[in-house]
Amino acid sequence: MGTKKTSAPAAAGAAATTSAAAGRIQLPKGFRPQDVPVLAVDHALPKVPDAAQTIAAMRERFERQPVWVPEWVRESPLLGGTERTPIQAAVLIPIVARAEPTVLLTRRSAQLKTHSGQIAFPGGRIDPQDADAVAAALREAQEEVALLTQWVEVIGQLPAYVTGTGFHVVPVVGVIAPDLPLRANPHEVDEIFEVPLRFVLDPANHRHHAYTLGQVQRKWLSMPYMAQGREYFIWGVTASILRNFYRFMQAPWR
């Protein structure tokens, strides 16, 4: 997602004040989602079994398609805004084929005007030259982290997630080899990192939050991940898509 184009939100925020001129939600100055209290943690939900987290098992799951319904499908609509023409977008969920698979994520550049410094999948809007959501996700991944198309084995897609700003985001799931020579585009990405798949597929790491301003409440998930003494605060759209991935991976067969 570039600095000179309208990009799909990488990690959507909480409810906030409205700018009448722009018709958009604006977070209060200094808002930090990690400061909002945790309402619940899903300790009672079952983990995805380790045997189901192998690359082969994931390929089979997308081929056979279990019985499931996505849990998080839409953010709260714009405050005071009007209906917008849907903006089609796509993100890539890169699964790194390590002995214990991981999910590749990025920290967006602190210089970006929207969602700066937030945790995201590579992705953005579907451009006219893109054949479909898969093509867009792969193109954006190459632009953002130098992940070449030929390095990605696309194994499936998840249902679209609709953001509060009208982006219809299609998550594309792809498998990549470990230790590829990736490189962050400094205009868009500050950091490339990996999170263990077993971490995001364990609902004990899924936390619920709610934020109220005036008469409006916004709910979201977070999945804070600690590595080498540093917190990667996964939340909003990114966390919602990962939650849906958990539901897909945990769902029974037809």
C-alpha positions, 0 to 999 in steps of 0.5 A: 500500500503506497503513500500516494494511493488510497489504501485499504485499512491495515488494522481498523481502529475504534469508534471516534469523532466525526469530521463532517467535511471528510465524512470519516471517523477520526480517532481522538488525539493520542488514542492508543487501542492498547490502553483500552481495557480488556473485557474478555479473553476466549480461554474457553474456546478450543484450540486448533489441534497441532495436526491441523496446523501443518501445511498439508492439513491447511491445503486439504482444508481449503480443498474440502471446505469445512462447514463454517460461518465467519464471525467478524464480517463488518466494522461499525459504519462511518459516524454521520457518513453516507453509504459509499460505493464499496472499494474492493481490496485484498490482503495476503496472509502469508503462511511461512512453511517452517517446521512450526508454521508462522504468519508473516505480518508487517508494521506499517511505516510511521510516516503513513497518513493512515494506520501508521505504525499498525500491524498489517498484512501486505495488501491494498485496493484492487486496481483496474489492471488486477485480474482479481483479488489474488492478483491484487494481493500478490502485487501488493505483497511484492510492492510492500515486502518484495515477495515475488509472485512465483514464491507464493503458493495460493491455497485459498481465500476467506470471506471478505471483511467490510471495514467502516470506511467501505473497503471490502477486503478479501483475505488471500491465503498463500504458503511461502518458503522460510528465509526468503530475501524479503525487503521492506519498502521504506515508504510503506513498511517499517518492519517485517516479522513473523508470528507463530501460527499456533499463537494466532490459532489459540483463542486464549490469545484473543482479547475483546475490547470496546470503546465508547464515545458519546452514543457510539460504541466500537468493539474489536479484538486484539492479539498482542504478541511479545517477541524479544521484549517487544510488543506487536499489538495486533488488533482491528481488521488484522485481528478480525481476519485472523479470528475468522481464520481461526474459525475456518481452521477449527470448523468441522467437516461437511 
